[in-house]
């Protein structure tokens, strides 16, 4: 079961103009872009963790870059506070399935991303680009209970709305 966790303190928060921001991207944008491009070149994709993002549910915006280019599959977003290692593991499980030919679509339960639980996906927009938001279930494998229900905010696929 995935339960909401505290927001990590060592991960940069969102910023609108970079002024006063301590994150790696704002400190040296060229070096940051080079690093990200090297990771995408080597691994094929990259995970970006943004907390305190008031434009996303739960103020959490964990998302991938590179899936469109590598697999012709939409990038994935998670809007639920998870420890960084857990979020990365969940995304690795999803990307491994994509690499094996699975195409995630909306309004369908998918097994094998989480052990013993399903996930569903909804169309969303992250920083102006289309993504598939991974909706995580509660301990009973439901998607319409608090705080899990909030993950549907800003999507076009909420079957409970």
C-alpha positions, 0 to 999 in steps of 0.5 A: 500500500502506498500512503502519503508521506512527508514532502522531502526537505532536500528536494527543491520547491517550485519557482516561478522566476528562479529568483532566490531559488536554491535548486540546481536548475536555477543555480546553473541552467546550462549545466543542469540542461546538460546533465539532464540531456546526458541522463536522457541520452544514457537511460532514455528518461529522467524524473523531475521532482517538484514539491510545493507546486500549487498548480498540481493536486497535493502540491506534488508534481513528480514527472518524467521526461523522455518517454515520448522520444524514447518510446512514443509514449506520453510522459507520466506524472504522479501528484501524490507525496511519496518518498523519492525512492518509492516514486522512482521505483513506481516510475521504473516499474511503469517504464519497464512495462512501456519498454515491453510494449504496454501502452497505458491508457485512461479509464482502465486499471493496470496491474503490475505497476504496484505489487497487489494494487492497480493504478489508473491513468488520466490525461493531464497537463504538466507545464503546458505539455500533455502527460498521463497522470498515474492515479494511486489507490488506497489500501483497499485498491480504491481511487475515490477516497481521501486523500487519493481522490485529489489526484484526479484534480485537473484531469479529464478522466475522473469517473467519479466526477 
